[in-house]
């Protein structure tokens, strides 16, 4: 199968796929996610994936085109799921900035404790240079979209007088870096280390407080 056809299959409309087809597709995604972590993207073969998920090579080709297409689909669906939650927070005009930022941060941090999200990140760390188009797509539909959502939220809160953020895009990058940097590094280097809910909430709360100390209107400092 040529690369162009494979890419067309990646974006195939799955709404017309029946329940059994969706179940087979999901089984392939689940198997691939586990194997990419266990063996690495390069060493995982289509035979490995099919052997764990069941089904046939023809089914995998039909849904994803090839291994890179399968990984792209896994990455796109995972990013879309994360962004759905962020979009709801972004659109909530009723919450105070502290509540909105806390919800935003907890949603992103929760994604870093999701096995599939970390499988995707580990593959991109080790294989991103070999699959640059997928790596670029990940940043475009994942981190960059999250930053734009947060920048829009900060700009609207500033317009309403609840915050004072001169450069929303820079502030959004800084805030996301604060809440993800240490946790992401630990998840990559010490994947079996656990965090309690209380530890995560305290970590996020400290980041939100530090951020808001510098972002509130001057009269409130």
N, C-alpha and C positions, 0 to 999 in steps of 0.2 A: 504494500500500500504506500503510495507516495505521500510526502509530507503535507502537501496541500490538502489532499483528501482527508488526511488524519486530522488536520486542524478544523476542517469543516465539521467533522464528526464531534469534536470536542464541544462545540456550541449547539449541538443538535437539541431541538425542543423535546424535553422529556415529558411534557404534559400529556402526550399521546401514548406514552408507555403504560402498559397495564400493571396491576399490582405485582404480578410475578416478575415482570421485567424490572420494575423498580427495586424489588427485593434482591434480584441478581446483581443489579447495578450497585446497590448499597453494599452487598457482600464483597464485591470486588474492591470498592473503596476502603472498606474496613480492613480487608486482608492486606491491601497495599500499604495502608498507614502503619500497620503493625510490622510488616516486613521491612519497610524503609527504615524504621527505627532499629530493628534487630540486625539487619544485614547491610544497611546502607542502600542508597538509591542505585548506585552503579552495579552492585553485586546482586541485587534482587532481579530475578528474571520473570518473564511472563508466566513461565511454567510454575515458578514458586507461587505466584499470586493465584493462578488458577487452581493449583493443588490445594491451597488453603481455603479458597472461596468456593470451590466447586464451579460447575459450568464449563464453558469451552472457550478456546481461543477466539472462535468466531463471535461469541457474545462480547468478549472484551473489545475486539476490533469494532463491533457494531456500535458500542457505547462510547468508546474513547479513542479509537484509532491505533494507539500504541502506548507504551509505558509513559512517555512524556505527556501524552494527552490525558492519561489517567491521573497523573500527578497534577496537571493543570486544573482538571475538573475538581479534584479534591481541594486544591488551593482556592479556587474561585467560589465553591460552595461554602467552604469554611469562612472565607472573608465576608461573603454575603450575609451569613448568619450573624456574625459579629456586628456588621454594619447595621443590620436591622435594629438591634438593641440600641446602638448609639444614636440612630435616627430618631427613635422615640424620645430619648433623653434630650436631644438637640431641640426637638419641637416643643418640649414642655416649657411653657412660658410662666407657669405658676410657681415653680420651685425657686427658692432663694439660691443664690450662687453657690453657697456652701453645700447645699443639698444636691444641686445639679452636678457640680464638679465631683462630689463624692460618688454619686451614682455612675458618672462617666468613668471615673478611675476604677471603681470596683468591677465594672463590666470588662474593661480592658485587662485588668489583672486576672480576672476569672478565666479569660481566654488563654492566658499564659500557663494556667494550670490544667488546661484541656490537652489530653494526649495527642489529639489530631493536630491541633495548632502547633504543638512543639515538634511533632513529626515533620510538619511542613518546614518549620524554621530550621531544624537540623539538616534537612536535605538541602535547603538553600544555602546554609553556611558551608556545607561540604561540596556541593555540586553547582552552586550558583554561577561559577565561571564557565561551566560547560553548557548550562541552559540559561543564557543571559536574558532571552526574551521572556521566559517564565519568571525569572527573578525580578525583572523590571515590572512585569504585570503585577506581581505580588505587592511591590511598593506602591504602585499606582492605585490599586483597588483596596489595599489594606492600610498601611500606616499613613500614606498621604491623604487618603479619604478621611481617615479618623482625624487627622490634623485639621483638614478643612472644616469638618463638622464642628470641632471644638473652637476654631477661630471664628466661625460664624456665630456660635453661641456667645463667645466673649464679646464680639462686636455688638450684638444685640443687647447684652447686659450692660455694656458701656453706654449705648445709646439711651437706655432706660434710666441711667444714672446709678445703677446698682454696683457697677465696677468702673475702674478707670484704667483702661488698657490701651496704650498708645499704638502698639503694634500687635494686633491679635494673632497674626500668623506666627510671629516669633514667640509670643507667649504660649501659644498652643504647643509648639514644638518643645519648649522648655518644660511645660507641665507634663506632657506625655513622657519626656525623658526622665523626669523625676520619679514618676510612678512605675516605670517599666525597667529602668536601667539595672538596678540591683537585683530585682527578682528575675529578670531574663537571664542575667549572667549566672545566677545561682542555678536556675533551671537547666541551663546548658552544661554547666560544669559539674553540678551535684544533682542530677535528675531525680535521685531517690530521696532527697531531703524534703521533709514535709514542713508545711506551715499551717498553724492553726488559724481558724477564722478570726480569732481575736488578734493574732499577730498581723494578719493582712489588714484588718480594719484599722489597727493602730498605725500601721505603716502609711496607709492611704490618708488617714486623718491628719497625720503630721505633714504630709506633702501638701494637702489642701490648705491647711492652716498657714504654712510657710508661703504658699503661692498667694493666698488672699491677703496676707499681711502687706505684700508689695503691690497688690492690684486694687485695693479698695480706694475710693476717693480720699483725697488728702484730709478732709475734715474728719474722717472716721479713724485715722491712724492714732 
